[in-house]
Amino acid sequence: MKIPIVAVIGRPNVGKSSLFNRFLQKRIAVVDEQPGVTRDRNYAVCDWAGREFYLIDTGGIVPDSSDMMEKLITDQSDFAINEADVIMFVVDSHIGIDSVDMKIAKSLKKEKKQCVLVSNKVDNSESGLQIYEFMKLGLGEPIPVSATVGLGVGELLDKLVEALPAEDKNVDVDPDAVRIALIGRPNVGKSSFINKLVGQDRLIVSPIAGTTRDAVDTPFEYNGEQYTLVDTAGLRRKYKVQESVEFYTNLRTDRALDASDVALVLIDATEKVSSQDQRILDKVTSMRRPAVIAVNKWDLIEKDTSTAAEFTRDIQDIITMYSYLPLIYISAKTGQRLGKVISLLKTVHEENHKKISTAELNNFLEKVTNRTHPPAKQGKYIRFYYMTQSEVAPPTFVFFSNFPELVDKAYIKFLSNQIRQEFGFEGVSIRLKFKKR
């Protein structure tokens, strides 16, 4: 299920970031803070009253400004409004309504989205009485809060949760279907992939609307197996501000990964691997999702017998830390290797849930440590007693040792590589933990 978005907007200096930080400091309300891609924008996953939502902090809106920086900030806020399920419009109770507030309110009415009006800096009863002049904005009764002292924050969060779209618990999707996140930067061919997927004779597809206005989950059947494609749809409006585009591409990537079992990362064969491609792969690995890398638009490349090998070397030189991810060359336009992609994703999903017996693991551990023993640290001889697999998805291995804190990173990397060499786990992020016996 996709997590809804709450965008925090308003003119400069009304306390948007202060409220954002106040939410983050409330440990009972905020459970997972995540930094945005761009340096001056943040979002957080909040959990309040049993509902999760993304909270996006934006810069101050200055409509019709000729200043380039203010234009960029306004563009970024427009993105947030476009993406959001609920808009949290913050005004300043000390200053009252000004012309910018009126312009923002007029714009929000056209969006026809749920809007929560927040009057910040209400630090005493006198300023609390002044909030009702904001009724003139036509966005309902303002909620009085103080980001500085925390006044009214709980009531505000209650109101935001109340405004979120209802959770759809009756969507007719097979709970056992493998959920595939289709991710990649803009114009990499996600829509073409979906269109070709829908058009394949061997695929049975039925579209089901997702929780956001422009996202669709697509359940389908391939060779008797059930899948659901979790799409990160293209932006509904075209903007020229690349930084904002990357920020929201990253946010959509997070949302897709949250709802998925396995990721298909698309890379454009006609362009070099970009920093954004690397950020997406970083996100996949940091969230420990199994994945397959598909190089799309392969039909547009002039090829000879060594083209694929050369391209693979170029990619691996740049993304060498993801060498465990399967790499396949496809054309979403022609359907080249479409079936093989689905089969690879199924295999990787199964690898993520593979369980190795403790007996097998300890035979492996004895063989590996006898051949290459962990180096002594601080004059102490490190010994491993046994290991076991404690979890799947992601596979997690626990090593019991006399000095677990002294096992160095190089040897941990060595053990990880040996596990892959012995047991596979292609496309899967594995975890190693070290404990006292």
N, C-alpha and C positions, 0 to 999 in steps of 0.2 A: 504494500500500500504506500502510495506516495505521501510524503510529509508536506502539509500545506505551508504557505509562506505568508509572513506578516512583514510588510515594509514600513519602516519608520521614516516619515518624511516631515518637512516643514522648512521654514525660512531659517537663515543662519542664527545661531546663538539662542535658540529656544530651549536647548537642553536635550536634544535627541541622543547624543552620545552619552550624556550623563545617565539618561534613563536606560540606555542599552547596557552600560556598565553596572547600573544598579541591578538589572536582571541577572547579570553574570555573577554578581557578588552574593546573590541569594542562592546558596547552595541547595536548598530544598526545591528551588524552582528550575535551576539550570543544571543539566546533567552532563552536557558535552559541548565544550567550547571548541570551535574550529576556525582557524584563520582563513580569510579569503585569499584568492590568488594575488590580487593587486595589493600593494602595500598600504594604501590609505582606505581600504574598505574591509569591513568585517561582517561575518554572520555567525550566528550561534544556533545550535539545536536546543530548544527549550522544552521542558516537560512540566506541565502544570495541570493539575486535576485529571491526570491520566491521559492528557492529549499532548502530542509532540508537534512542534512547529518550528520552522526556520524563522529567525528574527534577523532582518537585514538593516544594518545601519547605513544611512545615506548622508551625503553632504547637504548643506543648506541650499534651498531653491531660491534663485533670483530670476524671476521671469523677465524676458525681453532684455536681458543684460547684453552689453557689447563686449564685456570682459571675457577673454577666451577661457580662463580657468572657471569662471562662473558658468559659462556655457557647458563646459565639460561636466561639471557637477550636476547641472540641471539635466543633462542627457542621462547621466547615471541614475538619477532619481526617476526619470521617465521609464528606464528599464525596470526599476524596482516596482513601480506602479503597474507596469504591463505584466510582470510576472506574478504579482501578489494575489493571494486569495482574500486577504484582509489588509486594509491600509490604516496605519496608526498615524494620524495627523496631529502633530504637536504644536501648540501655540504657547505664547508667553503671557502669563496672567499679570505680570508686573507692567508690561507695556500695553497690553490690550490689542484690539484688532488694528491692523494696518492694511494698506493697499495690497501688499504681497499676499497676506493671508486670504484676502478676498479673491485674488486671482487663482490661488491654489485651490480654494474651495470650489470655485466655479469649474475648474478643470476636473476636480474629483467627481463632481455631480455627473459630468458627461461619461465618466468611466462606468457608472452604475455598479460599483462594487461595494462590499461591506466596508464601512469606514467607522473607525472609533476615534472620536475627537478627544484629545487629551490637553488639559490646561495645566502646564507645568509651573513650578516655582510658587505653588500655593503653600506658603510657610506659616500662615497664621489665618485667623478667622476673617480678618479684614480683606486680605487678598482673595479668600475663598468666596466672598460675596461678589467679587468683581467678575467671576468666571461666566456669569450668565449673559454678559454682553456678547459672548461668542455664539450664542444661539442665533445671532444675526447671520452667521455663516451658512445656516440652513443644513447643518450636518448632525442635528440632534443635540442632546444635552451633553456638555463637556464633562469629562471625568477629572476632578481635581487631584493632582498629585504633586509631590515634591521629590525630585530625584536626589536632592541633597540629603534629606533626612529619612527618605523612604516612605513618606506619608502617601497612603492610597495605592501603593504598588500592588498589593494583593488584590484589591478590588479591580484594578486595571487589568491584571492578568486574567481574572475571572471573566471580565467583559470580552477580552480578546478570544479566549477559549470558546465563549458563547457564540462569537461571531464566525468562528471557523466553519467551513463546510462540513456537513454531517459525514461521519464515517460510513462508507458503503460496505456493509457486512453481508450483503446478499448478492454480490457479483458472482455470476456463474462461471467460475474459473476452477479448474481442477487443482486442489491444494497440493497434489503430488507432482504437478507439472514443473519442469525445470524452468526457472525464470532467468532469461538472458537479457542483460543490460547491453544495449547497443549504444556505444559511446565513441566520441571522436570530435575533433574540432569542426567548425562550420564548413560546409561544402565538401566534406570528405566522402559523401555518397551514402549517408544513412537513409535518406528517403528512397534513393534508387534501390538500395538493398531491400527495404521493406516492400517496395512495389514489385520487385522481381520475386520476392518470397511469396507474396500473395498470388502472383500469376503462375506459380509452378503447379503442374498437373498433379504431382505427387503430394502436395501440401493441402491440407484442409484448414482453412483460415476463417475466423469470425472475429470482427473488430468489436472491442468493448471499450467504451469511453472511460478515460482515466479521471483522476480527481482534478486535474488542471484543465483549463479551457483548450489547450492545444496539444495535450499529450494523450496517446492512445496505447493501451496494452493490447497486444494482438496474440490471443491463444491460437495455436496451430498444432497439427499432428504431422509427424514425419516418420515414415516407416513404422507406424504403430505406436510411436512414443509421443507423449504430450509435452508441449513447451508453451511458454508465454514470453513474447518479446516485449521487453520494457524499453520503450523508445525515449530518447531525448530529442524531442521535436525541435525543428528549426525555429528561430526567432520569428514572431509574427510581424514585426516591423523591422525595417532595414535602417540601421544606423551606421555612421562612419567612424564612430569612436571605438577603435580596436580594443582599447584597454577595458572598456565596459563590456564589449562582446565576450572577451576572454573571461571576465569575472562571472558573467551569467552562464557561460558554457560550463565553467567549473561547478557552479551551483547545481546545474542540471545533471552533471555527471554524478555529483554526490547523491542527488535524489534517486537517480536510476540505480546506483550501486546499493543504496539503502534497501531497495525493493527487489534485489536480484540474488540469484544463486551463483551465477557465473557471468563474466563480462566478455563481450566481443569488442576489441579496441580496433577501430578502423584508422588506417594511415593512408595518405594520398601518395600513390606511386609517382605522380607527376611532379611532386615537390619534395624537397628535403625534409627529413624529420625535424620538426620544429620544437622550440622550448615548450610550447603548449602541449604537443604530443607527449613530451617527457613528463610534464606536470600531471597529465591524465594517467600515465602509467604509474607515476609516483602515488597518485591517489588510489589506484587499484591495489597496489601492493601495501600501502599503509592501512587500507581497510581490509586487507587479507582476503580479497576476492580472487578465486581462480580465474584465469583469463586465457584468451587466444588472441594473438595479433594477426589481423588480416590486412594485407597491403592491397588496397582497392585501386581500380582504374588500370589494372594490369594490361587491359586491351589497348591502352593508348601508348604503351611503351614499345619502341622498336627493339626487337629481341634477336639474340642468337643463342647458341647453346650454353653460353656462360653468363647470360644476363642476370638470371635469378640468383646465381651464386655470388656474383659481384654485388648485387643489390643487398643480399643478405649480409655480406661482409660489411658493407657501408652502414647498414642499420645496426648491426651488432657492435661495431666500433663506437657508436653513439650511445646505445642502450644496452651495454654489455651486462649491467646488473640484472637485466630481465631475460637473460639467455635461457632460463628454464621455461619461458613461455613459448608455446608452439607458434611458428610463423608460417603463414600460408598466403599465397598470391591469388587474388580473386578479381573478378569483374562483376560488380553488381548489375551493370548494364546488360551484359550478355548472359549472366547466370553461371559463368565459369567457376567451377569448384564450389558452388553453393551447397550442394549436398554434403561435400566433404567437411565444410565449415561446421554444419550442424552436427555431424558425427564427431568431429574434434571436440566441440563444446560438450557433448554428452560424455565423452571419455574423460575430459578434464573434470567435469562435475563428479563423476564416479571416483576419480582419483582423490578428490577432496574429501570423500567420505570413506576412503579405504582405511581399514584397521589392520595393523600388523600384530601378530601374537607376541606376547612377552618372551616366549621361548625363542622365536626367530630373532627378535631384537637383541637378546642377550648373546646368542651365537654370533650375531653381527658385531656387537660391541667387543667381544673377546677377540675376534679376528682383527678388527681395526686397531684396537689399542695395543695388541701384541706386535703389529706391524709398525705402527707409528704412535708411540706413547706421548701423552701430553707433557710438555716441557715443565720442569720444576720451576716453582716461583717462590721467591723470598727464602730460598733454601729448603722449601717444603716439597715433598714428593706427592704428586697428585694421583689418586687412585679412584677409579670408577668401580662401584660395586655391582650395579645393575641399572637397566633402563626399562622404561615402559611407555606405551602410548596412552596418554590420558584423555585425549579428545580427538574428534574429527571436525572438519569444516571450521577452522583449518586444522590439519593434523598437528598434534602437539606431543612432543616427546620429552619425558622427564628423565634426567640423568642423576643418579644418586652417587655422591662423592664425599670424600673426607674433607676436601677444601673446595666447595663449589664456587666460592667467590674468587678463587685464584685462576680459574680456567680462562685463558686469554681469548681475545676476539678471533685471532687467526685460527686457533684450534677449533673454536665453535664453527667458524666458516668451513673448516676441513670436515668436521663431523656432518654438517649440513650437506655438503657435496657428496660425502660417502653414502649418506642415507638415500639421496636421489639416485646415485649410481646403482645401489643395491636394490631399491624398492620402487623406483620410478618417481611418482608424484609429479609428472609433467604438468606444467601450467599451474601448479599449486604453491601457495605460500605456506611454508612450514615453520613451526615455532619450536625452539629448543629451550628447555628450562633446566636449571641445575640446583639441586637441593642436597641438604645433609641427609644421611641415611637415618 
